[in-house]
Amino acid sequence: MSSLEKHDRGDWQASAACAGEMGSVFYPPLRPERKAVRVGRERRAKAVCESCPVRSDCLDHAMTHDERYGIWGGMTKQDRQIALARRVIATLAVERWGISRLGLARAMNKHPDVVSWWVSQRWALYPIRT
């Protein structure tokens, strides 16, 4: 089956810019790596994702299947957790607390540390019951 047929069938991975021998850039090694090495590896992987024609499909897959390791759609696991927390906060703010979307966007851009704290406490995993 050709790569065009796979893409037409919905197999986005065949058209990904990272397809092939580049796995070591997108996944952490089995042993610990120094922070500078990790940051460089992640930067190289994200650069590949920048020009990828199926970047959004890749990110959707990672978010839907809770991919725990690697760079998917140009985002690390921590980046994906923060994006998920932002969605949860936005939903709660708009639907339950009556905050406007514009006001929420301004607050989240002005105070991004709140989102990081939210993720670190894992509150995004537990819905607030009212």
C-alpha positions in Angstrom: 0.0 0.0 0.0 1.4 3.4 -1.0 1.8 6.2 1.5 -0.8 8.2 -0.4 -3.3 5.4 0.0 -2.6 5.1 3.7 -3.1 8.9 4.2 -6.4 8.7 2.2 -7.5 5.9 4.5 -6.9 8.2 7.5 -3.5 6.9 8.5 -1.9 10.2 9.2 1.3 8.7 10.6 2.5 7.7 7.1 2.6 11.4 6.2 4.3 12.6 9.4 7.6 14.5 9.1 9.0 12.3 11.8 8.3 9.0 10.0 11.5 6.9 9.7 14.7 6.7 11.8 14.1 9.8 14.0 12.6 8.1 17.1 15.5 8.8 19.4 14.8 12.6 19.0 11.1 12.2 20.0 11.4 9.9 23.0 13.6 10.1 26.1 16.4 7.5 26.4 15.9 4.6 28.8 18.5 6.0 31.2 18.4 9.5 32.7 19.6 12.4 30.6 21.0 15.8 31.6 18.6 18.7 31.4 20.7 20.4 28.7 20.6 17.3 26.6 16.9 16.8 27.1 16.1 20.4 26.2 18.2 20.2 23.0 16.6 16.9 22.0 13.1 18.3 22.6 14.0 21.5 20.7 15.1 19.4 17.7 11.9 17.3 17.8 9.7 20.4 18.0 11.5 21.9 15.0 10.6 18.8 13.0 7.0 19.2 14.1 6.8 22.8 13.0 6.7 21.9 9.3 4.7 18.7 9.7 1.6 18.4 7.5 -0.2 16.2 10.1 0.8 18.0 13.2 -2.8 18.6 14.4 -3.7 14.9 13.8 -0.7 13.9 15.8 -1.6 16.1 18.7 -5.2 15.0 18.6 -4.0 11.4 18.8 -1.7 12.1 21.8 -4.5 14.0 23.7 -7.1 11.3 22.9 -4.9 8.3 23.8 -3.1 10.0 26.8 0.4 9.3 25.3 2.7 9.5 28.3 6.0 9.7 26.6 7.6 11.6 23.7 6.9 14.6 21.6 3.6 14.5 19.8 2.3 17.3 17.7 5.1 19.5 18.8 4.3 19.1 22.6 5.9 17.3 25.4 3.9 15.4 28.0 4.1 18.5 30.3 2.9 20.8 27.5 0.0 18.5 26.8 -0.9 18.4 30.5 -0.9 22.2 30.6 -3.1 22.4 27.5 -5.5 19.9 29.1 -5.6 21.9 32.3 -6.3 25.1 30.3 -9.3 23.4 28.7 -10.6 22.3 32.1 -10.1 25.7 33.6 -11.8 27.3 30.6 -14.7 25.0 30.8 -15.2 25.5 34.5 -14.7 29.3 34.3 -17.2 29.8 31.5 -19.8 27.2 32.3 -19.8 27.1 36.1 -18.4 30.4 37.2 -19.8 32.7 34.5 -16.5 34.3 33.5 -16.3 35.6 30.0 -14.0 33.8 27.5 -12.2 37.1 26.9 -11.6 37.7 30.6 -10.4 34.2 31.1 -8.0 34.4 28.1 -6.5 37.6 29.6 -6.1 36.1 33.0 -4.5 32.9 31.7 -2.0 34.9 29.6 -1.2 37.2 32.5 -0.8 34.4 35.1 0.5 31.2 33.3 1.9 30.0 36.6 -1.6 29.3 37.9 -2.0 26.8 35.1 1.3 25.1 35.9 0.3 24.9 39.6 -3.0 23.4 38.7 -1.3 20.7 36.7 1.2 20.0 39.4 -1.6 19.5 41.9 -3.4 17.2 39.4 -6.7 19.0 40.0 -7.4 18.8 36.3 -8.0 15.1 36.8 -10.6 15.6 39.5 -13.8 17.5 38.5 -15.1 20.0 41.0 -18.5 18.9 42.2 -21.0 21.6 43.0 
